[in-house]
Amino acid sequence: MKKQRKALSLLLAGAMAVSLLAGCGDGGNANEDPEKENTENNEGEDSENGDEEPVVLKWVFPAGEQEDAASVLEKVNEIIEPKIGATLELEFVEFGAYADKLNMYMSSGADFDLCYTSNWCNDYVQAVAKGGLYPLDELIENNTTLLKDAIPEYAWEGTKIGGEIYAVPNIQIMTTGNAYYILKDVAEKYGFEGETADPEMMEAFLEKVKAGEADLIPYLVDAGNFADTLSPWLTDYEVLDSTLGIGVKEGSSEDVTACVLYETEEFKDAIATLRDWYQKGYIREDVASVGDQQADLNSGRIAVYISRNKPGGAASDSAMRGQEFIMVPFETPLVTTGGILSTMTGINKNSEHPEKAIQFLELLFTDQELYRLLAYGIEGTHYTTDENGQITYIENSGYKTDADWAIGNTFMGYSLAGQEVDVLEQTEAMNDSATKSPVLGFTFDASNIQSEYAQIASVVAEYNLLWAGTLDPEESYDEFIEKLYSAGMQTVVDEYNRQIQEFMATK
C-alpha cells in the first residue's frame, strides 16, 4: 500500500503540474508573479516526478557474453523505467571467473548494484561476513509490497544469517535429493527397470554394461564432489559441509546433533563398494588424474552419473548433452538451507541505489514479461514457442544465458520442448510438499575454526580418492580418520553442535 500511495501522489502531483502550466499559458494564474512561480514549480516538479535522468542499475550477471544483449535490455528498460525510474545495465561474467571477480569487486568497493550469490559461487555466507551484501529486511519492508509474498516463507527462512536477510532466493527447485541419470538406450538394452534404485540394483546393471559395452565408462564418480558421489549411501543424512564431512541425521528436530559422516557405517559401506567397482572396471581407470568429465558426458561415453532429482531433469540434461537419459531417483526430496542458498540475488552493500535495486527485484519476481525477457530473450528472435507453450532456442541468436535459474522466479518462465508440459507446476509442488530440514535456516560460522578447517580440508584432499575407488579402505581408512582428528575434527564437531543448539533454541 505504501508503494501504491506514493505512486498515486506522484501522479496527482504531475497532474497539478500540467494544470499549473496550462494556467500560465492562458493567463489564468492568479499569482502575483506568474513567471517566477511557473519557473519554481517546474523545478520542483521535475525533481519529484521522475523527469530527471533514470537511475542506472548495474547487475553483474553470471553468464558468457551475449552478443544481442542490447536488444533485450532495450525491451527490459521499456518495462522497468516507467515503473521505478531506473534502467538496467548487465555485465556478463563467466561462471568460472565469477567468484573471483565478485570477491575483487566487493573488496575494492566497485560500483555495481546487483549480483548472483550462492553457497557454491560467490559464497553467500562469506560475502555477508565480509560486509559485501546489503541487509534487506528494512529495504523490503519500506520499498516493496509484493516481493515478500512472491517467495515462500520457508525460502526466506533459509536465507537468514543472524536473523537478517541478505539476498533474495531465486525460485526454482529448492529440494536436495539425487537420482541416477542413465543413458536411455543402454537402460533399455540391458533391461534396467524401476522408479527408484539403490547401489545394489545399480551394481547388477553396471556388470552388464561393463560386459557388453567396451566403449562406455559404466559409472561416473568425482572425488572432488563428496556430497553427490556418496549420496546413494548417505540417504538418511543431510550434508552440512561436504569438505568437513559434517552432517545431521534427517528426521525429528527434537535432537539434532552434528556427526562426522566419514565415521558412519554408511560411509564405510560406500567406500568399500566403490573400491570394488573400481577393481571391476565400472569406474574409469584414470579417475585419479582426470579433470573435467563434461566432454565424456556430452559425447555419450558415460552410462550412469548422479545429478539432482527434479521434475524434467532427464529432459533438460538430455537437451544439454545431446544424448537421451532417464532419471531414477534414490533420495526423498528435502528442502534444506543448502538447496535455498544454491541460487540467490543480492544487492551490493555499497550500492548507491539500494531502494531502486529492491524495487527492480520485486518486478523481476512478479512481472512475467520482464522475467522471460531476461531469462530467454525475445520471442521469435532468440527462441520459438510451440503449440504447448514450450520453447526451443534459436541457434546462434546472440542471446542464450543458460541461466534462467539464476535470475528470479523460474515458475513464471517456460518449460523446454521435450519436457513434460507441466514440469514447472510439478517442481513447485515438489518444493511445497517436500519435508523441510530440521535445521532450515542454519548457517555455520567457521570464524572460530579457521585453522582446523584448513587442516581438515588438506587431509580430505589427501584421501578423497577413497570415494573414487583407487585407495584401498583396508589400508587407508584408519589412517584417514586418525589424521582428521589430529587436524582438529573434534573441535569442529563441538563447534557445530554449539551453534546448532543455539540455532534450535531460537526456533
N, C-alpha and C positions, 0 to 999 in steps of 0.2 A: 504493500500500500504506500510506503514512503516513496518508492520509486515512481509509482503512478501519480501521486500527488505532485511530486517535483516536476514530472513531465507536463502535467496539466497546468501548473503555474507558469512554466516556460511558454507554453502555447498561448496562455492568456496574456502574458507579457508581450509576446510577439504581436498578438492581435492589437494590443494597445499601442504598440509602436507604429504599426501600419496606420491606425486611426489618427494618431498624432501627426504623422507625416502628411496624410491626406488633408487633415485640417489646416496645416500650414500652407499647403498648396493652394487652397481656395480661399484663404483669408479667414477661415473660421476659428483660428486660435485666439482665445481671449487673453492670453498672457500679455504683460506689459512689453516684454522684449521677445517677440516670437522668434526672431532669427537666432538669438542666443539660446533660447530654450530648446529650439529644434536641434542645434548642434550638441547640446548637453545630452539630450535624450538619445540621439543616435549613438553617441559614445557609450552611454550606459547600456543600451540595449544590445550593442554589438558584443560587449563582454559577457552579458548574461545569457544570451540566446544562442551561443554557439556559432556566431558569424565569424569568429576568429578561426585561424587555421586548425584543422583537426589534429589531435594528438596522434603521434605515430607510435604504435606498439610493436616492439621487435620481439619475435619469437625465434629462439634458437632451436631448430627443429631436427629431429633425428632421422635423416634420410639423405640419400645421394642427391646431388644437384639435379633440379628439374628444369629442363630447357624451356618449358612453356608455363612456368610458374606465373609469369606476369599476367597472362590472360585469365588465369584462375583468380589471382589476387584482385584484379580489376572487378570481377563479379563479387568477390568476397567483400570488398570495400563498399560496393554499392549497397550491400545489406547492412553492414555494421556502422558506417559513418552517420547515416541519418538517425540511427537508434542510440548510439552512445558517443557520438562526436569524436570518433577515432578511426584510424586506418591501420591496417596490418602490414608488417614487413616480415618476411621469412628469411632466416639464414639457415641454409641446409648444411648439416654436418653428418658424415657417415657414422654409423653406429660404432664402428671400430675405433674411431677417433673421438667419439662424443664425450666420454667420461673425462678424458684428459683435457679436452677443450673447455668443458664446463668448469672443471676444477681451476683451470687457469683464469677463466672469466670471473669466477666468484672470488678468487684470491686477489685479483687485481682491481676489483670494483668496476669491471667493464659495464658499458651501457647496454643493457637489454632488459626486457620485461618478463618474458615467459620462457620456460624451459621444461624439457622432459626430465623426470626423476623417477627412480625405482630402487629396488633392492639389488639390482644387478648391473645397472648402468647409471652413472651419476648418482651414487649411493645416497638415498634419501636421509637415512639416519646421520651419516657423516656430513651431509650438506647442512642439516639443521644444527648439528653440533658446532660446525664452523661458522654459523651465522649467515649462511648463504641464501636462505629461503625466508620469505616474508610470512609472519604469523597471520592466519586468515580468518580467525573467528570473528573479530570485530569488522573486518572488511566485508565478510559475507553478510553479517547482521545489518550493517549500515548501508550497503550499496546494492544488495540484490533482494529479490522477493521469490524467485523461482528455483534458484540453484540448489538450496538445501533439500527441497522435496524431489528434485530430479534424480537424486542419488540415494540408494537405500541407506538406512541408518547404520546397518552393520558395516557398510563400506566406509562411512565417515569414522566409525569407531576404530577401524583398522589403521587409520592414518595418524591417530593421535600420538604425540610424543609429549610427555609431561602434561597430558590433558589438553594440548593445543593442536589444532590442525595446521599443517604447513604445506599441504598440496591437495589438489582436487583429484580424487581417484577416477581414472578413466573407466568407463563402464564397458566391460567385456566379460569373458569367462573369468570368474573370481575364485573358482574352486581349484584346489590341488587334487591330485589323483591322476595316475598314469595309466597307460594302455600299451599293449604291444601293437605295433604297426607292421603288417606282414604283406609282402608282395602278393597281390591277389591271384595271379596266375600260378604262383608257387603254392599258395594255400590250397587252391582248387586241385592242383595236380597231385598233392600228397594228402588230400582229404582232411585238412585242418577244419574242424567244426567247433562250434560253441560260442556263446555270447560272452563268456568270461574265460580266463585261463590262469594258470599258475605255473611256476617253474617246472613242476613235474610233467605237466602236459606239454610245455614248451620243449623239454628235453627229448621227448619221443618224436616230436616234429623235426627238431634240428638233426636228429640222427638220420632221418630220411633225406633231408636237404643235403647234408654232407655226402651221403652215399650217392645221390642222384644228380647233383648239380656242381660239377667240378669248377665252374667259373664263378660261383657265388661265394660270398662271405656269409655264412649262415646267420651270425648273430653279432650285432654291434655292441661294444662296451666302450666307455670313455672313462679312463682312470681319473681324469680331472673333474668328472661330474658325479660326485658321490651320491647325491640325492636321487638322481634318475637311475643310475646303474644299480643301486641297491634297493630301489623301490619295490620290486616284486617280492622281496623278502621282508621288508620293513613296513608292511601294510597296516600294522597296528600302532605305528608311531607317527608322530608329527615331527619332522626335522626342523629344529630351530636354527641350527647353524651347521652347514654341510662341511665346513672346514674343520671345526672343532669336533664334529660328530656328536653334537648335543641334541637331544630330543626329549619329548614327553610322550607318555602313553596316551593314546586317544581314549576318550570316554568321559567319565564324570569329572566335573570341575571341583569336586569336594576335596580331592587330594592330588594336586598337580605337582609332580616332582620331576626335576630335570634328571636325565640319566645319560651315561656315556654309551652311545649306540654301538661303538666299537666293542663293547663288552657283552652285548646281548647274545643270546643263543641264536637269534635270527641272523645276526651279522656273521657269526661263526659258520652257520649253515651256508650262507650266501658265498663266502669266500672259498669254502670247500667245494661247492658246486661249480663256481666259476673256474676254479683251478682244474677241475675235472673236464669242463667243457673246453678249456684251452688245450689240454692234452689230447682231447679227442678231435681237435681241429674245427670246433664250432666257432671259435673266436680267432680272428686273423693272427697269423704268426708274428707279424711285425707290430702288434698293438703297442708295445712299449716305446716304439720310436715314431709311429705315425702321428702326424699333426692333425690337420683339418680333414675330416672324413666326408665332407659335403659332396665332393666330386663323385665319390663312390656311391653315395646315397642317390644322387641325381642321375647317375648312369645305370641304376638298377642292379648294382653289384651286391647290395646288402639285402638279405632276405627278411630280416627282422630287426627292428630297432624300437626304442622306447620313447614315447612322447606323451603330451597331455591328453587325458581322457576328456574330450569335449564334443558336443554335437557338431557334426560337419567336419570333424578333424581329418578323417580319411580323405574326404573330397578336397579339402584345402591343401593337404600335403600332396595328394596326387596331382593337383593342378600345378603346385610349386615345383615338384620334382619331375613331372612328365612321365611318371610311372603310376600305375593304379595300385592302391593299397587298401587293405581292410583294417579296421581298428577293433582290437579285442581288449576290453578293459580288464584290469585286475585290482583296481582300488576303488573304494566308495568315495564319491566326491565329498570334500571337506572344505569349508570356507576358512581360510587362515589369514593371519596378518601378512604372510609372505605372498599369498595369492592376490591380496589387495594392493600391496606395495609394488607389485610387479610392473605396474604402469600407471603413472600419475603426471599431472601438470602442475608445476609450481610457479610462483612469482618471485623474481629476484628481490632479495632484501633491499637492494639499492635502486630498485625501480623508481623512476620519477613520477610514474602514473599508476600506482597500485589500485586506485579506485577504478580507473578505466580498464585495467587488466582483469579485475574480477568481474566487471560487467561484461567484458568480452567472453570470459569463460562461461558466464551464465547463458549468453547467447549460443555459445558453442554446444552446450549441453541441452538446449531446449529448442533451437531453431534447426529443423531438419535440412532445409535447403543449404544453410551455412555449413553444417557438418558434412553433407555429401559433397559439396564443392571441395573442401579441404581434403577429404578422405580419398575422393576418386577423380576429381577434376570436373570437366564439363561434359555433360552427356552429348553424344554424337561426335565429340572431338577426341575425348580421351577414353571413353567406354561406350558400350551399347547395352541396351536392356532388351530382354526377350519377352515373350508373352507371359511368362511367370513373374516378371518384375525382377529377374536376376541379371547380373551384369557380366559382361566379358570385356576385358581391357583391349583397347586397340593398340596393336604393336607399334612401337616407336612413335607414340603420340606426343611425347615430351612431358607427360605428367603421369607418374605411377610411383607413389611413395612406398607401397607395400607396408604401410604403417597406419592403417585405419584404426588399429587397436591402441595406438599411441596418441590419439587425437582427442577423443571425447567420449560420446555415448554411442557405442557401436550399434546399439539396438535401434538407432534412427537411420542406420545405413542399409546396405543391400547384402544379400547373400550372393555367392558366386554361382554362375551356371555350373550345374553338376552337383551342387549341394542339395540337401533336402530343402524344399521351398520354405519350410517353417523353422529353419535352423536357428534363427535369431530368437524366436519365441521359445524354442527348446532350451537355448542357452540361458535365457532369462529365468526360465522355470527351474533349471538346474541350480543356478545361483540361489534362488529363493528357497528351494526345498532342501538344499544340502545342509548337513549338520554343520553347526558353527563351532569353531575351535573353542575349547575352554579358556585359552589364552589369547583370544582375538583382541587385538589392540596392544599386545605386549611387544615392546621392542627392547632389546638388550643394550645396555650402556657398557661398552667394553673399555671405558677410560681407565678403570681400576686394574685391568689385567693386560695392558698393552704388551708387556714383556712376555708374559705367559702365552698370550695369543700368538705372538710371532714365533716363539719356540715350538709350540704345538703345531703350527702351520708348517714349520720346517720338517718336523718329524713325519707329518702326514704326507708331505711331498716325497719324502724318502721311501715311504711304504705303500703309497697308493696303488702300486701295481698288484697288491694283494687282491684288489677287486677288478683287476684286469686279467687275472689268472696266471700271470707269469711268475709270481712269487709263490713258493710253497708255504702254505699256512703252518704246516707242521714244523717248519724250520724258522719262520719269521714272525708268527703271530705273538708269541710270548714276549719276544724282544720288542715288538711294536708297542705293546701295552706298557711294558716297563719304561720305555723311553717317553711315552706320553705322560706318565705320572712324574717322571724325573723332570719333565719340561713344565710341570705345574698344573696338570689336569685337575687335581683335587681342588686347588684354589679356584679354578674356573667353574667347576660344578657348584662349589659352595656359593660363589658369587651369583651364578644363575639362580640358584634356589632362593637366595636372599631377595633378589629383585622380583622373582616370580611371586613370592609370598607378599611382598609389598604391593605388587600389582593386584593380586587377588583380593587383598584387603580393601581395595578401592571399588571393587565391583559389587 
